[in-house]
Amino acid sequence: MSKEIDKAKIKAAVKRRKRETYKPVVPATQLGFIHHNVDCIGCRACEIACKDKNGLAPGPRFRRVSYIEGGVYPDVYAYKVNMSCNHCAQPACLPTCPTGAIFKRASDGIVDIDSTLCIGCRRCEAACPYGAPQFDPGDNLIKKCNMCVDEIDAGRKPYCVMACMMRVLDIGPIDEISDGSFQTTAIGPGDMPVKQVKNMADPELTKPSIRFIAHSKGGVQSKQ
Amino acid sequence: MSDDNDFNKLIASSLNMGRRTFLKSSAAGAAALTAGGGLLKTDKAEAQTYEPYPTDNQMETVVTSCAHNCGSRHMLVAHKKNDVIVRLSSDDGRYQRDGCYGKDTDEEPQLRACLRGRAYRERIYCPERLLYPMLRVGKRGEGKFKRVSWDEALDFVAKKLIDIKEKYGSQAILDQSYAGSSYGVLHKSDQIDGLQGRFLGMFACRTSSWSVPSYQATTTSSKWTFGTIEDGNEDDTFAHSKLMIMWGWNPAYTFHGGNTVYYMRKAKQNGCKFVVIDPLYTDTAATYDAWWIPIKPNTDAAMLAGMAHYIFDNNLQDQAFIDKFVQGMDAGTMPDWATDSPNGKENFKDYILGKNDGQPKTPEWAEKICGVKAADIKKLADMYATTKPAALKACWGPGRTDYGEQYNRMAAALQAMTGNIGMLGGSAEGVGKAWHAEGAAYPYDQYSNIWFSSIKSDRWAYIVNNYPNVAREEAGLWPRQDNLDGVVPNIRGIFWQGSNWLNQLTNINAEMDAIQKLDLVVCLDQTITTSGLFADVLLPICTHFERHDVALPWYKGHYYIHRPKVIEPLGESKTDFQVFTELAYRVGNMTGMGDKFGEVYNTKATRDYWNNPDPVDEDYLRTWWEDRVMQHQHVEMPWVEFKKHGVYKMKLDRPHVGFQDQIEKGIPFQTPSGKIEILCDELARISDWKKTKYGYHIPSIPKWIEPFESLNHPTKTKKHPYHLITPHPRHRTHSIFNNSAILRETYDQEITINTSDAKKLGITTGDKVEVWNDRGRLVVPAYVTQRCMPGVVSIPEGAWIDLDKNGIDRAGNPNMLTADTPSPAGSFAYNTILVNLRKTDLQHRAGWDETSVSRSHVFGRDI
């Protein structure tokens, strides 16, 4: 993408940003992800659907399926943790942005970036404990998952969710996912969603809008 | 405000939010907006991460499907602007009859594409796309070509063909067509009877290749045992199994069917127990929380024999089932003629109990061969014999070995002795082909599969390199009833259509020697490939997004997907059908046949097909739909409506289970005896093996036969102590998509090594490893893990070779190491390889040009 930099616009934005005090946006409904760590076959159809949807060259990966394995031969285990942007209740990226390009939608809590304001400084990339902001060197921009806002606004679900061959990745109001009232194929009979899995940054840092069905060896005792 | 309301309604309906929640959130939303106003920019953004950015609703939507050669076939939905496909999505329930967004029932589940399908734009717009006809100007394999006109390219091919046929006769051209990425009912590339076979057969100069690389062990076994390769269940039946034994089966990588992995999740939720027998702890094993039984490669038949022994020994076999449906399982089910037959005197039970050879095939005996503890063999045998319904799914990988057919036959014997055949939740797979699709919209008549010799596919290089000193059994010649019977072909030319066989068959070094000896090498493909580099002529073929066709599942699933021409063909690319039709006209006019050849080859077309194929293609497809699909399969949806929907999902009266009618209604099996033939009629009656296509002796009952090399080999393991397996990768379909950088980003071409072996060799993950045996050498990065059996290493097949000046493949294609010695039944020995390895400083090259990137991401944005 050829980007024309509007220097005056960015200057004005920085000035405004400095004047403002950050106050968390409390959305009407916070949407979030749910992923089943065990029943996921780890095929990465979601990753490629996301790359294709967002027109990404090799390099930036909005969605990342991590493979975790452990045990000693032949008693081994493996599971997947699937994460993109967690659209946190208190996003660490947002206050770091010098131009205020990062914003949180009041309607559904989706965290997005206004690309005309992004200067590619990568501060948000450093701040995020989950590796969500991805630097695109081609465009000199930070890009990340915006939960396919265009699809959400059209009444559909994001590309990654609709790509899942196993139907183990879904989005929904995070409160309902947490308390089990949300109807979704991602949660199987008897499964209990958890906030944190092993090797994942403490959710208390940013209150990420994501829940998991954890592997028996991949769970973490939640602090709450 | 009305906009907001609409948005909230939409979101509510799509996210299952009840009306109450919806009202609550709308009100709260308004409040939040007020509270947040003036502080931060919280209103709807004008610009987002990826502006400029056409949304799906701003583009034209066209339903089509993927079309590469895996066992699956899924829906792709192209979102296009002008003549460019901007992005792809998949089935979301909207397109089928009575469909709506989100519809996803067990009966008509969504056909969601995998990562390979979703990356298809990477193939359409890749820098490796062939856009113009080209002629070789350098040495074969050097990769130097010049662009020429279609006229020049086709005349060159036509003249060469005529010349070769005149000089060398009707066997001189080797047909190596394969399912490449052209699998459809009309534009079919196929090893046996596709468009190329029709052309060369009608031209009367064709040597065909009969053994199928993927699964020849399995198809041969199923034909012997059940009389058909359609031994499979539809994937929804898996949800009814109580025990699922996945033998060498990793559908988490291969997918293998419309919704196979998804239905098995249902089985798991229903309480099904899973067992995986594999040298690797696969993602399939992890997902289904399976009992993993690591096994030495190429010893599966021995373990199965050990299980059979336990079952007989404890009298756990389903004797009533055996007596009624099986031939040759035991003394009581032996046919009378067998005692006088040249090769069929022994029954299976006697073999297992060691009545004749004095060696009972006990679990303890099997343990010494396969490395699985006797206690585990007994436990699994007990589980399988006492759980009903239980599915033993004997997949293809363990059959891609020396004597691979014995593994598949042994598995079939276990399926039969436990009576798990023809029962919902059981399995006779095997091949696994289930529902029968109507497969041919192209002209299919007496000219469809004419050949003048037919060889075991991976013997071609041996034949060329050693001609005329080649015996018929070495070539694996299919018998004929005329004077060409037993005549080993003098192969002078090769035609590749949708086929990268130079890269994909065994022993690439032998193939590279052979290819230099030929007079003509023609490659029809969508992209340049490893094989293409060795061609004299490159003919650019358009992708299935650029022509009209219908997709059919061939492995599992019961549906058809319409494939309209989504965009115009890129560059000067044409369809295979156009190329062969025009070649037929040219050859006909050069040989005095006039237009006759072309008219008979493509019966509905005139020569104008070259310029305007669309009305003819439409005619073929409509006729096929109306005469075959609607007539034979009782489909009522008219062609025009099918085209409008883009997909037709069949509703079956009952879950499709292989051989259900044979068991429930007593319909005879399609074998000579009408029974499940554990003693195979055909094999039992053979005395002169050289005159068969097998060439060498095969026992008429399943037996354990030592392969030419394995971890049990007393001497070969000293020089090459590791057994290499070469399974299918997840991020490629064989060699298709190896050039996609975004798929290469998801997985590396790597060698999987057990931690203890790696420690011995001083190798850690990411180190470059040189792997070699007497047949070749390659370099790949290492992945060190506890998930691999010690002594076994694994490299996925399909990387495009990239040789350095010493002939070492830096891309890491394991066919540099495989042997071109098929088993008697024709199974390729892809997984019978001993190697050695060491850490190296040599560099690995994952892609030919690491910096080359598909233009697809550009079309996703700046349009």
Interface residues (C-beta under 8 A of the other chain):
Chain A: M1 S2 E20 T21 Y22 K23 V25 V26 P27 A28 T29 L31 V38 D39 C40 I41 G42 C43 R44 A45 E47 I48 A49 K51 D52 K53 N54 G55 L56 A57 P58 R61 E69 G70 G71 V72 Y73 P74 V76 Y77 A78 Y79 G100 F103 K104 R105 A106 S107 D108 D112 I113 D114 S115 T116 L117 L141 K143 K144 N146 V149 D150 E151 I152 D153 A154 G155 R156 K157 Y159 M162 A163 C164 M165 M166 R167 V168 I171 G172 P173 E176 F182 Q183 T184 G188 P189
Chain B: D4 F7 N8 K9 L10 I11 S13 S14 L15 N16 M17 T21 S25 S26 A28 G29 A30 A31 A32 L33 A35 G36 L39 L40 K41 T42 D43 K44 A45 E46 A47 Q48 T49 Y50 E51 P52 Y53 T55 D56 N57 V86 R87 L88 S89 S90 D92 Y101 D104 R112 A113 C114 L115 G117 R118 A119 R121 P251 A252 F255 N259 V261 Y262 R265 K268 Q269 Y281 D283 T284 A285 A286 T287 D289 W292 P294 R730 H731 A741 I742 L743 R744 E745 T746 N754 T755 S756 T785 Q786 R787 C788 M789 P790 V853 S856 H857 V858 F859 G860 R861 D862
